[in-house]
Amino acid sequence: MVMEITQLLLNAQSVDGQVRKLAEDNLKQFQDQNLPSFLLSLAGELANEEKPADSRKLAGLILKNELDAKEQPRKFELVQKWVSLDVGLKNQIKAFLLQSLSSPVHDARSTASQVVAKVAGIELPQKQWPELIGALLGNIHQLPPHVKQATLETLGYLCEEVSPDVVEQDHVNKILTAVVQGMNANETNNEVRLAATHALYNALGFAQANFNNDMERDYIMRVVCEATLSPDVKIRQAAFECLVAISSTYYEKLAPYIQDIFNITAKAVREDEEPVALQAVEFWSSICDEEIDILEEYGGDFTGDSEIPCFYFIKQALPALVPMLLETLLKQEDEQDQDEGAWNIAMAGGTCLGLVARTVGDDIVPLVMPFIEENITKPDWRQREAATYAFGSILEGPSPDKLTAIVNVALNFMLTALTKDPNSHVKDTTAWTLGRIFEFLHGSAVETPIITHANCQQILTVLLQAMKDTPNVAEKACGALYFLAQGYEDIGSSSPLTPYFQEIVQSLLTVTHREDAGEARLRTAAYETLNEVVRCSTDETAPLVSQLVPVIMMELHKTLESHNLSPDGKQGELQGLLCGCLQVIIQKLGAAEQTRAMLLPYADQIMQLFLGVFACRSATVHEEAMLGIGALAYATGPEFAKYMNQFYKYLEMGLQNFEEYQVCAVTVGVVGDLCRAMEDKILPYCDGIMTQLLKDLSSNQLHRSVKPPIFSCFGDIALAIGENFEKYLMYAMPMLQSAADLSAHTAGADDEMLEYTNLLRNGILEAYSGILQGFKNTLRTQLLLPHARHILSFIDSIYQEKDMDDAVMKTAIGVLGDLADTLATSAGPLIQQFPSCRDLLNECLSSDDHSIKQSAEWAKLAVSRVISI
């Protein structure tokens, strides 16, 4: 096989499908029969200068894919395989890899760089391959520039693969020295300088200590700023990417350099090529993100010794920054509205302007208004569009008081432009800006309404007319209507949209049938807007909403018929939209007794349609149809039991869908909906459901985010079937207990981990709550007594950790009440053994959060019946 591997690798890239398939099968066979020999052959191929570049590159790529994968379980399996290989063999492979870094063939070097980093990612954390970094640093002083370039590239990839705590500070210093020297203006070879600049980008996370040292930081910043002036456009772009990364990683260290950086970025934005200019704008967007986060977290009230100071860089730069950004808005591309993925300097400038408005609020308005007033009526479309874009960009951030008067004047102008402007770009941006006005300056929270009974009709007439325009303009008009409807969500009684409800719905349905509705996300936008119009409608329009049911059912029926003729992705997407629409209608009509009567006659047919969608087997649709069924179960209540025989197999499929874990998570949620709707009528299906949920919990292939809802689901089931849950206790309780032990302590957890831990705690507590309530007033409450100590000990330990979020606090105090309520006097002596329970109760009783306080008052009542408080 070793002799043939070159030919197999070349054949695997053949244009002839049969030759390619045979070669791939042979490679797979070699891999399955003898993995060590297979990996060694690949490394040997990569290192062999006599072999063709194509076979060497593919050998390296296959080797890389044998060390890493996107999916965690697969990655874990590959790492284990590598770890268990013979040490001598691994050393041979690593020697080949390091040898390949000096290859004169670019593809071989570059692929080897990636593979070395993947191996390092596995071995360095386990204190193996300690000589690697030394060997790479030794290469830096090699004469041929291509060796230096490949080594710097490898160091960059290595920093991307391993976490900073794996590399000792002495090595970090040497890596940074090598990288920064490679970036230096004295470096004559551009390939080397570019590789070094990319490597610095990846190594910034390692440079904490170096950025804390003034001299070292000054040196790094000087070299990065000099690289932004390199004659080579790729180096300039990479250097600005480093500045962007520095702005978020080391924001608090930037003050001494910010004036210079402003000058460099302003020059690049005005004069440099677009890829460089985009990064220069991105630097300021990134600073805005940092300052928005700081101001949100600290609420803007800084004391002198505040831990994370905000330097107000944006506020200080405003007078120069805003004019620079406004100039970019005039550099539009002719086709940018047609291309969904378009991104250019005008769009980047507008996005940054929006972030600046959110950072500084009212201060931006006087700086932008003169530009708008000057350009909004100019004959050149670019000036009109730029002025409109500027206006739309500053609507989030400043206070409504500052904007309302301006918007009242602008609104008529915008409505006229959307109808009459001869240019499609201007119409597109005008419709987007109207959407932003309705999103941020309309609704129950805004004191002075912009939309009144007087102008509502005009606004609707213009938007419905614009929905007949080109797809990109129509899509933005749908978006504007979406926010217009959303603003009336909390109105309660009569909405100004009520008289036009029928016309709005009809116009949106017409849009969904347009020949070109597949362009510019138009069909999706029309259905999303229809859903929002229905969701925010008032009781007055309920009869009209019920007339929509057969219309949407008919549409869904058509997709099922045409799916049988041609099962393509487009039908699947449309089915998803229609199922989503039905879900919203079911929720709307199912929410109140009098409107539910309008829905129930259709329930059987709706259910048959959902089952038909499942039979088409496409994952995205499953999710939407599942959610629709959850809503239908809520609306039909115990009556839903009649559908269970047909539906159960799809429910089980959803619970088994590990790959598309969102589908699994949605299905778990629907089990909860079914429990609440059917109560004990779900009993016949519980064995199957519980078996599958327990399997899901013990699988390491299922995404962790699905596990908290599964625990809550135990609570839903117990609540529905009461003491019949007894037979599941011996399986559920140990699972809950081990998860509780894991989530009790969070030392060293980062924010993301802490957030997940709180979700997990909440799920576990919801399970305990449901189980305790389910057994209340039955003869079997004593079965829970052996578990009570552990439940209290769990509440005690998470209280001691002091890092519960509000949701966990509310559920925890609820569980304490449930325990006292269900176990009655038996609970008293146990609760007294945990004084922290009393502390938690007192803390919750004095909480500012109304719902926590309410739960605590109920818990106090329950606890006071079993012990004296």
Number of C-alpha atoms within 10 A of each C-alpha: 12 13 8 8 20 21 12 21 24 19 20 23 17 14 9 10 12 12 15 18 15 14 21 17 13 17 18 13 13 17 15 11 11 10 17 17 15 21 22 19 20 26 26 23 27 32 26 17 15 8 13 16 18 15 23 29 23 22 26 29 18 15 23 19 14 20 21 20 15 8 11 14 13 14 16 13 15 17 19 13 14 19 14 9 12 10 11 9 14 18 12 13 21 20 14 20 25 21 17 29 29 23 20 13 16 16 17 30 30 20 24 34 25 24 28 22 23 23 21 24 22 21 17 20 14 12 11 11 15 13 9 15 19 12 12 20 20 12 20 20 12 13 9 12 17 20 22 28 26 30 31 30 28 26 29 26 23 25 24 19 17 18 14 17 9 13 17 10 16 8 13 20 16 14 26 21 15 19 29 21 16 28 29 18 16 9 12 12 15 19 19 22 28 25 24 32 32 23 29 31 22 20 22 21 16 22 21 15 12 19 19 12 10 10 10 16 18 15 14 22 19 14 19 24 21 16 24 26 17 16 10 14 17 17 24 28 28 25 30 31 24 26 25 21 19 22 23 17 15 16 18 14 16 17 11 9 13 14 12 11 20 17 11 17 27 19 14 24 23 15 11 17 14 16 18 25 25 24 25 31 27 23 24 26 23 20 23 27 18 18 25 19 14 17 17 10 11 14 10 11 9 13 8 7 7 10 9 12 16 18 15 15 17 21 16 11 14 16 12 13 19 19 13 19 25 22 16 21 24 20 16 19 15 9 9 15 18 15 11 11 8 11 13 18 26 22 20 21 30 23 20 24 30 23 25 30 23 21 27 20 18 18 16 22 19 10 15 18 15 11 19 20 14 12 18 19 15 13 9 11 19 21 22 27 27 27 29 28 28 25 27 22 23 26 26 21 20 19 13 19 13 15 17 20 12 13 19 13 10 14 18 14 14 22 22 13 19 26 17 10 16 11 15 17 23 23 30 25 26 31 31 22 25 27 22 22 23 22 21 18 25 23 22 13 11 14 12 15 13 18 19 10 10 9 12 15 16 12 19 19 15 18 25 20 15 23 23 17 18 18 24 24 27 28 29 28 32 29 24 25 28 23 23 27 24 21 22 21 18 14 14 11 10 14 21 16 22 15 13 14 17 14 15 21 21 13 16 21 17 15 24 18 11 14 8 14 21 14 17 20 16 26 26 21 23 29 22 18 27 23 22 20 24 24 19 20 26 20 18 13 17 19 13 14 24 20 12 19 18 14 12 18 19 14 13 24 20 13 20 21 12 12 18 10 9 12 15 11 11 13 18 22 15 19 28 23 23 26 28 22 25 28 21 20 25 29 20 24 24 22 14 12 10 12 18 19 15 17 24 17 10 14 16 12 13 25 20 15 19 24 19 16 25 20 12 16 12 16 18 15 25 28 23 24 27 29 23 25 26 23 24 26 27 22 25 19 16 18 13 21 17 11 14 16 9 12 17 14 11 18 19 17 16 24 22 19 17 19 13 15 19 18 25 27 22 21 27 25 20 23 24 21 22 26 26 19 24 20 20 18 19 21 17 10 12 20 12 11 21 18 12 15 21 16 14 21 19 11 12 12 15 21 20 13 14 21 22 24 22 27 27 24 26 31 26 26 28 28 25 26 21 23 21 18 22 17 10 15 16 10 12 18 17 12 16 20 16 10 19 24 15 13 20 21 17 16 8 8 11 9 9 8 12 19 15 15 23 23 21 27 32 24 25 31 30 25 28 29 25 23 31 26 22 23 24 20 13 11 9 14 19 13 14 18 16 9 14 21 16 14 20 20 20 22 25 19 16 22 19 14 12 9 16 20 14 15 14 24 26 21 22 33 26 25 26 28 24 23 29 26 22 23 21 17 14 15 20 18 11 16 22 15 12 15 10 18 20 16 13 19 24 15 14 24 21 12 15 9 12 12 14 23 20 16 21 28 19 15 23 21 14 20 25 14 14 19 16 8 10
